[in-house]
Amino acid sequence: MKRMPAPDDPSCIAVDARGLLCPLPVLRLRKALADLPPGGRVTLWASDPMASVDVPHFCAVAGHAMIHTHDLDGGGQAYVVQRGALRAESGSGRAEP
């Protein structure tokens, strides 16, 4: 996974998942968000057409906020996602990102 500062926001981590197919872009996004405190942001670059369905669905289910999306030059899309608050999993004692 290539991680770097996003060019439009150096405080935002960028994850380059271009060329990867479902479910890998969302799995990379999930891992990057798990490493951030609530309110932290990740920009995901993805070329998989299913990411336009998978990323918003993942955000809704996991409690993260989709801030912005836009087309990338050369194909694909960028998704800016803000980490939501931690939620406790029932019965496991683990926090769910």
Rosetta blueprint (number, residue, H / E / L):
1 M L
2 K E
3 R E
4 M E
5 P E
6 A E
7 P L
8 D L
9 D E
10 P E
11 S E
12 C E
13 I E
14 A E
15 V E
16 D E
17 A E
18 R L
19 G L
20 L L
21 L L
22 C L
23 P L
24 L H
25 P H
26 V H
27 L H
28 R H
29 L H
30 R H
31 K H
32 A H
33 L H
34 A H
35 D L
36 L L
37 P L
38 P L
39 G L
40 G L
41 R E
42 V E
43 T E
44 L E
45 W E
46 A E
47 S L
48 D L
49 P L
50 M L
51 A H
52 S H
53 V H
54 D H
55 V H
56 P H
57 H H
58 F H
59 C H
60 A H
61 V H
62 A H
63 G L
64 H L
65 A E
66 M E
67 I E
68 H E
69 T E
70 H E
71 D E
72 L L
73 D L
74 G L
75 G L
76 G L
77 Q E
78 A E
79 Y E
80 V E
81 V E
82 Q E
83 R L
84 G L
85 A L
86 L L
87 R E
88 A E
89 E L
90 S L
91 G L
92 S L
93 G L
94 R L
95 A E
96 E E
97 P L
